[in-house]
Each structure stands twice: as structure tokens, then as C-alpha cells.
């Protein structure tokens, strides 16, 4: 068994790859969708997966969640329950693309790569890291209100993008994403505990920001994704329903992003010195619009 981060290309046929420039057109966003993203800080309802892909990824998820998996040591983080409260279980991990073929190849899903490039201004895109967020039925925990970039200031400049994709249907009852439209224009706030109290961010907000704090629920069918800006305030409530809520997240940044620390950027990753470009084994280039074949 091998660290799949060594492979900077798909290793299965789960996500068929376009053969020509025109083959990419089916994945392109409209001008209206891009405008909505820039105005509101998010874009939801983008289909990324078919039924076979969903089932393959769910099977892989069940396998990597087992702490006895032989490649478990390759995770950057692994929290069977990040909240620490058995009544509010939030499974959260980083690094499963190194372990499971399906999660490795989903990074090279053309539907994801094209949208990521467009929302980053038609830039070349590098992979940052992946995440799993799983809330079991009846006692699934919350994810507190936060901005992703508040946890990522070890990388600059801020030219990142997050993609959240459900493997179960996400509803208000089982703890779907909630976005605060327009909050990506608030600037950078301090970071709260991710699995802590839902409203921990409130103490870092101004009165004007509190007045504009009007969350919108983002229910999504399995296989559909929501993309959001690195400063968009978002979170998700606990799951007390009788249905689980499993999802994966792909985080990317525009090519040219550099390290802002002399510490490891992720656990188990060799140091990229402050000021040096983020590239190499763990931060592969996954899409360059200049490379589309004609």
C-alpha cells in the first residue's frame, strides 16, 4: 500500500477526463453564477457526482474512518469526535486523499476543477487539503460559525476557495451548511473553536456585523456541492435527526500562493519556508486553464 499523494493524476476511471477543450464546456459556470458568487460569497447547487461516484466514495469513507486502517498514519488530522462531547459527535479528518483511491481521484473530478478555476478568476489551481465532516444521526455535533481563512493565515496571499460536497442529502434537520451572504466583505475575524459553541464568533464581531448576520440554510442533495469564499462566515447546526450527514471538503488556492510560516503547513508535511511557493508532493497543480487542449 502506498501514499497516493505521490500520484498527481487520476489513478482510476471513476472520473472520466475531458479529451478536448470543448469537452470542458459542459462543466463551465455561467456569467450569472460567477456574479452571484462574487456578490454573495458562495455558489450552491453545483452537481459534482453521479450515483456510482457517491456510493464509491461512501464505501471509501467507511474504510478510512476505521482507526485500524493500515495507512491511518498518513492522516494530517483525525478526530473521531472533535467536539469531545459524546452527545455531539463530529468526525473530522484531513488527508484521506493520501489513503483512498476514490478520495484521491475526486480532486481530479473535471466538474470540480473547472468551477474552482473559474471562481478563482480563471487562474491555475493547486490543491490545499481535504476534509471529512460526518455527523451521525441523533447525536451529530455542530460546526461553529467561522471563516476558513482564519485557520489558514499560514498561507498568503488570500486566494483560496472551499468546496463542500454531500455524500448524504443535507437538510436543515440533519445539519446542512449555513452561509451568511455578503460576510466575505467583513475582513478577517479571529478564529473560534471549530467544534465549540455555535456562536463563539459573535464576540469577535462588530455591532454592524451582528446586525447583518442573517444566515441562509443551504440544503443540498447528495452529490451536489457548494463553493465559498475563504472569508465567508459559515457553520452548521447539530444533527438530531434520524439521518446521518456525511460530506467531504476540497480546499484549493490559486497557483502562486506562498508559505507564511517556518512551521509545517500540515502535520506530516515537510516545511516550506516562509516566502517560498507552495508546490510539490502535497500541493499538486490540479488545473491550468492554459493547458486545455484544442
ChimeraX commands (.cxc) that place a marker at each C-alpha (Angstrom):
marker #1 position 0.00,0.00,0.00 radius 0.5
marker #1 position 1.31,3.42,-0.95 radius 0.5
marker #1 position 0.92,7.12,-0.18 radius 0.5
marker #1 position -1.37,8.25,-3.01 radius 0.5
marker #1 position -0.02,11.81,-2.74 radius 0.5
marker #1 position 2.79,10.52,-4.95 radius 0.5
marker #1 position 0.36,10.47,-7.89 radius 0.5
marker #1 position -0.57,13.84,-9.39 radius 0.5
marker #1 position -3.14,12.43,-11.80 radius 0.5
marker #1 position -6.22,10.19,-11.59 radius 0.5
marker #1 position -5.43,6.56,-10.80 radius 0.5
marker #1 position -8.85,5.07,-11.58 radius 0.5
marker #1 position -11.62,5.56,-14.13 radius 0.5
marker #1 position -14.10,6.91,-11.55 radius 0.5
marker #1 position -13.96,10.42,-13.05 radius 0.5
marker #1 position -13.65,10.34,-16.85 radius 0.5
marker #1 position -11.37,13.10,-18.11 radius 0.5
marker #1 position -12.16,15.51,-20.99 radius 0.5
marker #1 position -10.29,14.70,-24.19 radius 0.5
marker #1 position -10.54,18.16,-25.81 radius 0.5
marker #1 position -11.10,21.80,-24.89 radius 0.5
marker #1 position -14.74,21.56,-25.98 radius 0.5
marker #1 position -15.27,18.61,-23.60 radius 0.5
marker #1 position -14.70,21.01,-20.70 radius 0.5
marker #1 position -17.58,23.29,-21.72 radius 0.5
marker #1 position -20.20,21.12,-20.03 radius 0.5
marker #1 position -18.65,21.96,-16.65 radius 0.5
marker #1 position -18.39,25.73,-17.08 radius 0.5
marker #1 position -20.36,28.12,-14.89 radius 0.5
marker #1 position -22.49,30.82,-16.43 radius 0.5
marker #1 position -21.65,34.51,-16.05 radius 0.5
marker #1 position -24.70,34.79,-13.75 radius 0.5
marker #1 position -23.41,32.06,-11.45 radius 0.5
marker #1 position -19.98,33.71,-11.18 radius 0.5
marker #1 position -21.60,37.08,-10.50 radius 0.5
marker #1 position -23.74,35.51,-7.75 radius 0.5
marker #1 position -20.60,34.06,-6.14 radius 0.5
marker #1 position -18.79,37.40,-6.07 radius 0.5
marker #1 position -21.84,39.22,-4.72 radius 0.5
marker #1 position -22.82,36.72,-2.03 radius 0.5
marker #1 position -19.57,34.88,-1.31 radius 0.5
marker #1 position -20.89,31.45,-2.25 radius 0.5
marker #1 position -22.42,29.38,-5.03 radius 0.5
marker #1 position -24.53,26.31,-4.23 radius 0.5
marker #1 position -26.20,23.57,-6.24 radius 0.5
marker #1 position -23.29,22.55,-8.47 radius 0.5
marker #1 position -23.57,18.87,-9.40 radius 0.5
marker #1 position -20.26,17.04,-8.95 radius 0.5
marker #1 position -21.12,13.36,-8.53 radius 0.5
marker #1 position -23.34,10.69,-10.03 radius 0.5
marker #1 position -24.82,7.79,-8.06 radius 0.5
marker #1 position -21.93,5.40,-8.73 radius 0.5
marker #1 position -19.38,8.01,-7.61 radius 0.5
marker #1 position -21.38,8.74,-4.45 radius 0.5
marker #1 position -21.54,5.07,-3.50 radius 0.5
marker #1 position -17.84,4.52,-4.22 radius 0.5
marker #1 position -16.88,7.49,-2.05 radius 0.5
marker #1 position -19.20,6.40,0.78 radius 0.5
marker #1 position -17.59,2.95,0.78 radius 0.5
marker #1 position -14.13,4.58,0.89 radius 0.5
marker #1 position -15.27,6.85,3.72 radius 0.5
marker #1 position -16.37,3.88,5.84 radius 0.5
marker #1 position -12.95,2.31,5.29 radius 0.5
marker #1 position -10.82,5.36,6.14 radius 0.5
marker #1 position -12.87,6.17,9.26 radius 0.5
marker #1 position -11.53,2.98,10.84 radius 0.5
marker #1 position -8.54,3.93,13.06 radius 0.5
marker #1 position -7.10,0.48,12.32 radius 0.5
marker #1 position -6.73,1.25,8.60 radius 0.5
marker #1 position -3.15,0.28,7.62 radius 0.5
marker #1 position -2.46,3.76,6.19 radius 0.5
marker #1 position -4.01,5.63,9.11 radius 0.5
marker #1 position -0.66,7.25,9.89 radius 0.5
marker #1 position -0.92,9.30,6.67 radius 0.5
marker #1 position -3.75,11.48,8.00 radius 0.5
marker #1 position -2.73,15.07,8.77 radius 0.5
marker #1 position -5.51,15.14,11.38 radius 0.5
marker #1 position -8.01,12.53,12.57 radius 0.5
marker #1 position -10.72,13.29,15.11 radius 0.5
marker #1 position -13.25,10.55,15.80 radius 0.5
marker #1 position -15.10,13.28,17.67 radius 0.5
marker #1 position -13.62,16.76,17.51 radius 0.5
marker #1 position -16.19,18.14,19.97 radius 0.5
marker #1 position -15.15,15.82,22.79 radius 0.5
marker #1 position -18.83,15.53,23.79 radius 0.5
marker #1 position -20.31,12.06,23.12 radius 0.5
marker #1 position -23.70,13.70,22.68 radius 0.5
marker #1 position -22.37,15.95,19.89 radius 0.5
marker #1 position -20.25,13.73,17.63 radius 0.5
marker #1 position -18.34,15.44,14.82 radius 0.5
marker #1 position -15.97,13.20,12.87 radius 0.5
marker #1 position -13.37,15.44,11.17 radius 0.5
marker #1 position -10.22,14.46,9.31 radius 0.5
marker #1 position -7.62,15.82,6.88 radius 0.5
marker #1 position -5.52,13.79,4.48 radius 0.5
marker #1 position -7.70,10.92,3.30 radius 0.5
marker #1 position -6.74,11.68,-0.35 radius 0.5
marker #1 position -3.44,10.01,0.52 radius 0.5
marker #1 position -5.18,6.81,1.62 radius 0.5
marker #1 position -8.27,6.07,-0.51 radius 0.5
marker #1 position -8.24,5.89,-4.31 radius 0.5
marker #1 position -11.72,7.42,-4.65 radius 0.5
marker #1 position -10.88,10.43,-2.47 radius 0.5
marker #1 position -7.60,10.86,-4.33 radius 0.5
marker #1 position -9.34,10.92,-7.68 radius 0.5
marker #1 position -12.21,13.21,-6.66 radius 0.5
marker #1 position -9.63,16.02,-6.60 radius 0.5
marker #1 position -9.25,15.47,-10.35 radius 0.5
marker #1 position -13.01,15.48,-10.97 radius 0.5
marker #1 position -13.29,17.78,-14.02 radius 0.5
marker #1 position -16.58,19.23,-12.77 radius 0.5
marker #1 position -14.77,20.40,-9.63 radius 0.5
marker #1 position -11.58,21.62,-11.28 radius 0.5
marker #1 position -13.25,23.79,-13.90 radius 0.5
marker #1 position -15.52,25.53,-11.38 radius 0.5
marker #1 position -12.63,26.08,-8.96 radius 0.5
marker #1 position -10.57,27.77,-11.67 radius 0.5
marker #1 position -13.45,29.99,-12.77 radius 0.5
marker #1 position -14.27,31.14,-9.24 radius 0.5
marker #1 position -10.60,31.95,-8.63 radius 0.5
marker #1 position -10.65,34.25,-11.66 radius 0.5
marker #1 position -9.69,31.69,-14.33 radius 0.5
marker #1 position -6.44,31.01,-12.50 radius 0.5
marker #1 position -4.36,27.85,-12.31 radius 0.5
marker #1 position -5.41,25.86,-9.23 radius 0.5
marker #1 position -3.38,23.96,-6.61 radius 0.5
marker #1 position -4.75,21.54,-4.06 radius 0.5
marker #1 position -4.51,22.73,-0.44 radius 0.5
marker #1 position -6.04,19.94,1.66 radius 0.5
marker #1 position -9.17,17.83,2.02 radius 0.5
marker #1 position -11.53,17.30,4.94 radius 0.5
marker #1 position -14.25,14.90,6.01 radius 0.5
marker #1 position -17.14,16.12,8.15 radius 0.5
marker #1 position -19.53,13.42,9.37 radius 0.5
marker #1 position -22.46,13.91,11.73 radius 0.5
marker #1 position -24.15,10.69,12.82 radius 0.5
marker #1 position -27.91,10.53,13.25 radius 0.5
marker #1 position -29.41,11.57,16.62 radius 0.5
marker #1 position -26.22,12.98,18.17 radius 0.5
marker #1 position -24.25,14.72,15.42 radius 0.5
marker #1 position -22.33,17.82,16.52 radius 0.5
marker #1 position -22.27,21.35,15.16 radius 0.5
marker #1 position -19.56,23.24,13.30 radius 0.5
marker #1 position -19.29,26.72,14.85 radius 0.5
marker #1 position -19.62,29.92,12.82 radius 0.5
marker #1 position -16.21,30.66,11.31 radius 0.5
marker #1 position -14.22,31.86,8.30 radius 0.5
marker #1 position -11.94,29.26,6.72 radius 0.5
marker #1 position -9.06,31.66,6.17 radius 0.5
marker #1 position -8.87,32.46,9.88 radius 0.5
marker #1 position -7.32,28.96,10.21 radius 0.5
marker #1 position -5.14,29.37,7.11 radius 0.5
marker #1 position -3.12,32.55,7.69 radius 0.5
marker #1 position -0.02,30.36,7.43 radius 0.5
marker #1 position -0.54,30.77,3.67 radius 0.5
marker #1 position -0.58,34.02,1.68 radius 0.5
marker #1 position -1.94,35.79,-0.16 radius 0.5
marker #1 position -5.59,35.01,0.45 radius 0.5
marker #1 position -6.64,33.42,-2.85 radius 0.5
marker #1 position -8.31,30.28,-1.60 radius 0.5
marker #1 position -11.59,28.50,-2.27 radius 0.5
marker #1 position -13.60,25.84,-0.43 radius 0.5
marker #1 position -15.84,23.20,-1.99 radius 0.5
marker #1 position -18.28,21.30,0.27 radius 0.5
marker #1 position -19.97,18.23,-1.23 radius 0.5
marker #1 position -22.50,15.96,0.45 radius 0.5
marker #1 position -22.45,12.17,0.33 radius 0.5
marker #1 position -25.83,12.17,2.11 radius 0.5
marker #1 position -28.69,14.55,1.43 radius 0.5
marker #1 position -28.06,17.59,3.63 radius 0.5
marker #1 position -31.16,19.20,5.17 radius 0.5
marker #1 position -31.85,21.72,7.91 radius 0.5
marker #1 position -32.88,18.78,10.10 radius 0.5
marker #1 position -29.57,16.92,9.82 radius 0.5
marker #1 position -27.29,19.96,9.98 radius 0.5
marker #1 position -26.73,21.33,6.47 radius 0.5
marker #1 position -24.39,24.22,5.73 radius 0.5
marker #1 position -25.49,27.71,6.69 radius 0.5
marker #1 position -23.97,30.77,4.98 radius 0.5
marker #1 position -24.07,34.46,5.90 radius 0.5
marker #1 position -24.37,36.14,2.48 radius 0.5
marker #1 position -22.03,39.07,1.96 radius 0.5
marker #1 position -19.93,38.33,5.06 radius 0.5
marker #1 position -16.88,37.75,2.82 radius 0.5
marker #1 position -16.59,41.56,2.77 radius 0.5
marker #1 position -16.24,41.86,6.56 radius 0.5
marker #1 position -12.48,41.34,6.66 radius 0.5
marker #1 position -10.67,38.72,8.70 radius 0.5
marker #1 position -12.13,37.88,12.14 radius 0.5
marker #1 position -10.47,35.93,14.92 radius 0.5
marker #1 position -10.97,32.17,14.84 radius 0.5
marker #1 position -13.25,30.32,17.25 radius 0.5
marker #1 position -13.04,26.64,18.28 radius 0.5
marker #1 position -14.33,24.78,15.22 radius 0.5
marker #1 position -16.41,22.26,17.16 radius 0.5
marker #1 position -17.08,24.61,20.07 radius 0.5
marker #1 position -20.09,26.74,20.90 radius 0.5
marker #1 position -22.03,27.69,17.78 radius 0.5
marker #1 position -21.94,31.40,18.49 radius 0.5
marker #1 position -18.32,31.78,19.64 radius 0.5
marker #1 position -17.60,34.06,16.68 radius 0.5
marker #1 position -20.14,36.63,17.88 radius 0.5
marker #1 position -17.75,38.09,20.45 radius 0.5
marker #1 position -15.29,38.91,17.63 radius 0.5
marker #1 position -17.89,40.76,15.52 radius 0.5
marker #1 position -18.80,44.45,15.42 radius 0.5
marker #1 position -22.33,45.66,16.10 radius 0.5
marker #1 position -22.76,46.38,12.38 radius 0.5
marker #1 position -21.67,42.84,11.52 radius 0.5
marker #1 position -24.09,41.42,14.09 radius 0.5
marker #1 position -26.88,43.45,12.51 radius 0.5
marker #1 position -26.01,41.97,9.10 radius 0.5
marker #1 position -25.74,38.44,10.46 radius 0.5
marker #1 position -28.57,36.78,8.54 radius 0.5
marker #1 position -27.72,33.12,7.86 radius 0.5
marker #1 position -29.22,31.23,4.94 radius 0.5
marker #1 position -29.61,27.43,5.06 radius 0.5
marker #1 position -28.06,25.56,2.10 radius 0.5
marker #1 position -29.82,22.19,1.78 radius 0.5
marker #1 position -28.21,20.01,-0.89 radius 0.5
marker #1 position -28.90,16.63,-2.41 radius 0.5
marker #1 position -26.06,14.11,-2.21 radius 0.5
marker #1 position -23.57,14.69,-5.00 radius 0.5
marker #1 position -24.20,18.42,-5.16 radius 0.5
marker #1 position -21.68,20.98,-3.95 radius 0.5
marker #1 position -21.44,24.48,-2.54 radius 0.5
marker #1 position -18.35,26.64,-3.14 radius 0.5
marker #1 position -17.47,29.53,-0.85 radius 0.5
marker #1 position -15.02,32.40,-0.41 radius 0.5
marker #1 position -12.33,31.99,2.31 radius 0.5
marker #1 position -13.78,34.88,4.36 radius 0.5
marker #1 position -17.44,33.86,4.13 radius 0.5
marker #1 position -18.88,33.22,7.59 radius 0.5
marker #1 position -20.48,29.79,7.70 radius 0.5
marker #1 position -21.28,26.92,10.03 radius 0.5
marker #1 position -23.72,24.08,10.57 radius 0.5
marker #1 position -26.01,23.10,13.40 radius 0.5
marker #1 position -26.18,19.79,15.24 radius 0.5
marker #1 position -27.87,16.72,13.79 radius 0.5
marker #1 position -30.63,15.33,15.98 radius 0.5
marker #1 position -32.48,13.74,13.06 radius 0.5
marker #1 position -32.62,10.03,12.24 radius 0.5
marker #1 position -30.41,10.52,9.13 radius 0.5
marker #1 position -26.63,10.86,9.01 radius 0.5
marker #1 position -24.91,13.79,7.27 radius 0.5
marker #1 position -21.67,12.77,5.60 radius 0.5
marker #1 position -19.67,15.21,3.47 radius 0.5
marker #1 position -16.21,15.86,2.11 radius 0.5
marker #1 position -14.47,19.18,1.54 radius 0.5
marker #1 position -11.85,20.11,-1.04 radius 0.5
marker #1 position -9.79,23.22,-0.32 radius 0.5
marker #1 position -7.70,24.83,-3.05 radius 0.5
marker #1 position -5.76,28.01,-3.77 radius 0.5
marker #1 position -4.55,29.86,-6.84 radius 0.5
marker #1 position -1.13,28.84,-8.09 radius 0.5
marker #1 position 1.49,31.23,-6.72 radius 0.5
marker #1 position 0.32,31.13,-3.09 radius 0.5
marker #1 position 3.30,31.08,-0.70 radius 0.5
marker #1 position 4.03,29.80,2.77 radius 0.5
marker #1 position 3.74,32.30,5.61 radius 0.5
marker #1 position 5.40,30.16,8.27 radius 0.5
marker #1 position 8.54,28.16,9.01 radius 0.5
marker #1 position 6.40,25.52,10.70 radius 0.5
marker #1 position 4.89,22.53,8.85 radius 0.5
marker #1 position 1.87,23.69,6.84 radius 0.5
marker #1 position 0.11,20.40,7.66 radius 0.5
marker #1 position 1.04,17.67,10.12 radius 0.5
marker #1 position 3.50,15.28,8.49 radius 0.5
marker #1 position 4.33,17.59,5.56 radius 0.5
marker #1 position 7.91,18.82,5.09 radius 0.5
marker #1 position 8.40,22.51,5.85 radius 0.5
marker #1 position 8.06,25.00,3.01 radius 0.5
marker #1 position 9.97,28.03,4.28 radius 0.5
marker #1 position 8.19,31.33,4.77 radius 0.5
marker #1 position 8.13,33.21,1.47 radius 0.5
marker #1 position 8.57,30.10,-0.68 radius 0.5
marker #1 position 5.97,28.92,-3.18 radius 0.5
marker #1 position 3.60,26.17,-2.09 radius 0.5
marker #1 position 4.08,23.29,-4.51 radius 0.5
marker #1 position 5.45,19.76,-4.63 radius 0.5
marker #1 position 4.08,16.42,-3.50 radius 0.5
marker #1 position 1.39,17.68,-1.14 radius 0.5
marker #1 position 0.18,20.73,-3.09 radius 0.5
marker #1 position -0.19,19.48,-6.68 radius 0.5
marker #1 position -1.27,21.64,-9.59 radius 0.5
marker #1 position -4.69,20.21,-10.45 radius 0.5
marker #1 position -5.84,22.56,-13.23 radius 0.5
marker #1 position -4.31,25.16,-15.53 radius 0.5
marker #1 position -6.72,26.80,-17.99 radius 0.5
marker #1 position -3.78,27.45,-20.29 radius 0.5
marker #1 position -3.28,23.72,-20.77 radius 0.5
marker #1 position -6.70,22.95,-22.25 radius 0.5
marker #1 position -6.19,21.01,-25.42 radius 0.5
marker #1 position -7.73,22.44,-28.56 radius 0.5
marker link #1:1,2 radius 0.2
marker link #1:2,3 radius 0.2
marker link #1:3,4 radius 0.2
marker link #1:4,5 radius 0.2
marker link #1:5,6 radius 0.2
marker link #1:6,7 radius 0.2
marker link #1:7,8 radius 0.2
marker link #1:8,9 radius 0.2
marker link #1:9,10 radius 0.2
marker link #1:10,11 radius 0.2
marker link #1:11,12 radius 0.2
marker link #1:12,13 radius 0.2
marker link #1:13,14 radius 0.2
marker link #1:14,15 radius 0.2
marker link #1:15,16 radius 0.2
marker link #1:16,17 radius 0.2
marker link #1:17,18 radius 0.2
marker link #1:18,19 radius 0.2
marker link #1:19,20 radius 0.2
marker link #1:20,21 radius 0.2
marker link #1:21,22 radius 0.2
marker link #1:22,23 radius 0.2
marker link #1:23,24 radius 0.2
marker link #1:24,25 radius 0.2
marker link #1:25,26 radius 0.2
marker link #1:26,27 radius 0.2
marker link #1:27,28 radius 0.2
marker link #1:28,29 radius 0.2
marker link #1:29,30 radius 0.2
marker link #1:30,31 radius 0.2
marker link #1:31,32 radius 0.2
marker link #1:32,33 radius 0.2
marker link #1:33,34 radius 0.2
marker link #1:34,35 radius 0.2
marker link #1:35,36 radius 0.2
marker link #1:36,37 radius 0.2
marker link #1:37,38 radius 0.2
marker link #1:38,39 radius 0.2
marker link #1:39,40 radius 0.2
marker link #1:40,41 radius 0.2
marker link #1:41,42 radius 0.2
marker link #1:42,43 radius 0.2
marker link #1:43,44 radius 0.2
marker link #1:44,45 radius 0.2
marker link #1:45,46 radius 0.2
marker link #1:46,47 radius 0.2
marker link #1:47,48 radius 0.2
marker link #1:48,49 radius 0.2
marker link #1:49,50 radius 0.2
marker link #1:50,51 radius 0.2
marker link #1:51,52 radius 0.2
marker link #1:52,53 radius 0.2
marker link #1:53,54 radius 0.2
marker link #1:54,55 radius 0.2
marker link #1:55,56 radius 0.2
marker link #1:56,57 radius 0.2
marker link #1:57,58 radius 0.2
marker link #1:58,59 radius 0.2
marker link #1:59,60 radius 0.2
marker link #1:60,61 radius 0.2
marker link #1:61,62 radius 0.2
marker link #1:62,63 radius 0.2
marker link #1:63,64 radius 0.2
marker link #1:64,65 radius 0.2
marker link #1:65,66 radius 0.2
marker link #1:66,67 radius 0.2
marker link #1:67,68 radius 0.2
marker link #1:68,69 radius 0.2
marker link #1:69,70 radius 0.2
marker link #1:70,71 radius 0.2
marker link #1:71,72 radius 0.2
marker link #1:72,73 radius 0.2
marker link #1:73,74 radius 0.2
marker link #1:74,75 radius 0.2
marker link #1:75,76 radius 0.2
marker link #1:76,77 radius 0.2
marker link #1:77,78 radius 0.2
marker link #1:78,79 radius 0.2
marker link #1:79,80 radius 0.2
marker link #1:80,81 radius 0.2
marker link #1:81,82 radius 0.2
marker link #1:82,83 radius 0.2
marker link #1:83,84 radius 0.2
marker link #1:84,85 radius 0.2
marker link #1:85,86 radius 0.2
marker link #1:86,87 radius 0.2
marker link #1:87,88 radius 0.2
marker link #1:88,89 radius 0.2
marker link #1:89,90 radius 0.2
marker link #1:90,91 radius 0.2
marker link #1:91,92 radius 0.2
marker link #1:92,93 radius 0.2
marker link #1:93,94 radius 0.2
marker link #1:94,95 radius 0.2
marker link #1:95,96 radius 0.2
marker link #1:96,97 radius 0.2
marker link #1:97,98 radius 0.2
marker link #1:98,99 radius 0.2
marker link #1:99,100 radius 0.2
marker link #1:100,101 radius 0.2
marker link #1:101,102 radius 0.2
marker link #1:102,103 radius 0.2
marker link #1:103,104 radius 0.2
marker link #1:104,105 radius 0.2
marker link #1:105,106 radius 0.2
marker link #1:106,107 radius 0.2
marker link #1:107,108 radius 0.2
marker link #1:108,109 radius 0.2
marker link #1:109,110 radius 0.2
marker link #1:110,111 radius 0.2
marker link #1:111,112 radius 0.2
marker link #1:112,113 radius 0.2
marker link #1:113,114 radius 0.2
marker link #1:114,115 radius 0.2
marker link #1:115,116 radius 0.2
marker link #1:116,117 radius 0.2
marker link #1:117,118 radius 0.2
marker link #1:118,119 radius 0.2
marker link #1:119,120 radius 0.2
marker link #1:120,121 radius 0.2
marker link #1:121,122 radius 0.2
marker link #1:122,123 radius 0.2
marker link #1:123,124 radius 0.2
marker link #1:124,125 radius 0.2
marker link #1:125,126 radius 0.2
marker link #1:126,127 radius 0.2
marker link #1:127,128 radius 0.2
marker link #1:128,129 radius 0.2
marker link #1:129,130 radius 0.2
marker link #1:130,131 radius 0.2
marker link #1:131,132 radius 0.2
marker link #1:132,133 radius 0.2
marker link #1:133,134 radius 0.2
marker link #1:134,135 radius 0.2
marker link #1:135,136 radius 0.2
marker link #1:136,137 radius 0.2
marker link #1:137,138 radius 0.2
marker link #1:138,139 radius 0.2
marker link #1:139,140 radius 0.2
marker link #1:140,141 radius 0.2
marker link #1:141,142 radius 0.2
marker link #1:142,143 radius 0.2
marker link #1:143,144 radius 0.2
marker link #1:144,145 radius 0.2
marker link #1:145,146 radius 0.2
marker link #1:146,147 radius 0.2
marker link #1:147,148 radius 0.2
marker link #1:148,149 radius 0.2
marker link #1:149,150 radius 0.2
marker link #1:150,151 radius 0.2
marker link #1:151,152 radius 0.2
marker link #1:152,153 radius 0.2
marker link #1:153,154 radius 0.2
marker link #1:154,155 radius 0.2
marker link #1:155,156 radius 0.2
marker link #1:156,157 radius 0.2
marker link #1:157,158 radius 0.2
marker link #1:158,159 radius 0.2
marker link #1:159,160 radius 0.2
marker link #1:160,161 radius 0.2
marker link #1:161,162 radius 0.2
marker link #1:162,163 radius 0.2
marker link #1:163,164 radius 0.2
marker link #1:164,165 radius 0.2
marker link #1:165,166 radius 0.2
marker link #1:166,167 radius 0.2
marker link #1:167,168 radius 0.2
marker link #1:168,169 radius 0.2
marker link #1:169,170 radius 0.2
marker link #1:170,171 radius 0.2
marker link #1:171,172 radius 0.2
marker link #1:172,173 radius 0.2
marker link #1:173,174 radius 0.2
marker link #1:174,175 radius 0.2
marker link #1:175,176 radius 0.2
marker link #1:176,177 radius 0.2
marker link #1:177,178 radius 0.2
marker link #1:178,179 radius 0.2
marker link #1:179,180 radius 0.2
marker link #1:180,181 radius 0.2
marker link #1:181,182 radius 0.2
marker link #1:182,183 radius 0.2
marker link #1:183,184 radius 0.2
marker link #1:184,185 radius 0.2
marker link #1:185,186 radius 0.2
marker link #1:186,187 radius 0.2
marker link #1:187,188 radius 0.2
marker link #1:188,189 radius 0.2
marker link #1:189,190 radius 0.2
marker link #1:190,191 radius 0.2
marker link #1:191,192 radius 0.2
marker link #1:192,193 radius 0.2
marker link #1:193,194 radius 0.2
marker link #1:194,195 radius 0.2
marker link #1:195,196 radius 0.2
marker link #1:196,197 radius 0.2
marker link #1:197,198 radius 0.2
marker link #1:198,199 radius 0.2
marker link #1:199,200 radius 0.2
marker link #1:200,201 radius 0.2
marker link #1:201,202 radius 0.2
marker link #1:202,203 radius 0.2
marker link #1:203,204 radius 0.2
marker link #1:204,205 radius 0.2
marker link #1:205,206 radius 0.2
marker link #1:206,207 radius 0.2
marker link #1:207,208 radius 0.2
marker link #1:208,209 radius 0.2
marker link #1:209,210 radius 0.2
marker link #1:210,211 radius 0.2
marker link #1:211,212 radius 0.2
marker link #1:212,213 radius 0.2
marker link #1:213,214 radius 0.2
marker link #1:214,215 radius 0.2
marker link #1:215,216 radius 0.2
marker link #1:216,217 radius 0.2
marker link #1:217,218 radius 0.2
marker link #1:218,219 radius 0.2
marker link #1:219,220 radius 0.2
marker link #1:220,221 radius 0.2
marker link #1:221,222 radius 0.2
marker link #1:222,223 radius 0.2
marker link #1:223,224 radius 0.2
marker link #1:224,225 radius 0.2
marker link #1:225,226 radius 0.2
marker link #1:226,227 radius 0.2
marker link #1:227,228 radius 0.2
marker link #1:228,229 radius 0.2
marker link #1:229,230 radius 0.2
marker link #1:230,231 radius 0.2
marker link #1:231,232 radius 0.2
marker link #1:232,233 radius 0.2
marker link #1:233,234 radius 0.2
marker link #1:234,235 radius 0.2
marker link #1:235,236 radius 0.2
marker link #1:236,237 radius 0.2
marker link #1:237,238 radius 0.2
marker link #1:238,239 radius 0.2
marker link #1:239,240 radius 0.2
marker link #1:240,241 radius 0.2
marker link #1:241,242 radius 0.2
marker link #1:242,243 radius 0.2
marker link #1:243,244 radius 0.2
marker link #1:244,245 radius 0.2
marker link #1:245,246 radius 0.2
marker link #1:246,247 radius 0.2
marker link #1:247,248 radius 0.2
marker link #1:248,249 radius 0.2
marker link #1:249,250 radius 0.2
marker link #1:250,251 radius 0.2
marker link #1:251,252 radius 0.2
marker link #1:252,253 radius 0.2
marker link #1:253,254 radius 0.2
marker link #1:254,255 radius 0.2
marker link #1:255,256 radius 0.2
marker link #1:256,257 radius 0.2
marker link #1:257,258 radius 0.2
marker link #1:258,259 radius 0.2
marker link #1:259,260 radius 0.2
marker link #1:260,261 radius 0.2
marker link #1:261,262 radius 0.2
marker link #1:262,263 radius 0.2
marker link #1:263,264 radius 0.2
marker link #1:264,265 radius 0.2
marker link #1:265,266 radius 0.2
marker link #1:266,267 radius 0.2
marker link #1:267,268 radius 0.2
marker link #1:268,269 radius 0.2
marker link #1:269,270 radius 0.2
marker link #1:270,271 radius 0.2
marker link #1:271,272 radius 0.2
marker link #1:272,273 radius 0.2
marker link #1:273,274 radius 0.2
marker link #1:274,275 radius 0.2
marker link #1:275,276 radius 0.2
marker link #1:276,277 radius 0.2
marker link #1:277,278 radius 0.2
marker link #1:278,279 radius 0.2
marker link #1:279,280 radius 0.2
marker link #1:280,281 radius 0.2
marker link #1:281,282 radius 0.2
marker link #1:282,283 radius 0.2
marker link #1:283,284 radius 0.2
marker link #1:284,285 radius 0.2
marker link #1:285,286 radius 0.2
marker link #1:286,287 radius 0.2
marker link #1:287,288 radius 0.2
marker link #1:288,289 radius 0.2
marker link #1:289,290 radius 0.2
marker link #1:290,291 radius 0.2
marker link #1:291,292 radius 0.2
marker link #1:292,293 radius 0.2
marker link #1:293,294 radius 0.2
view
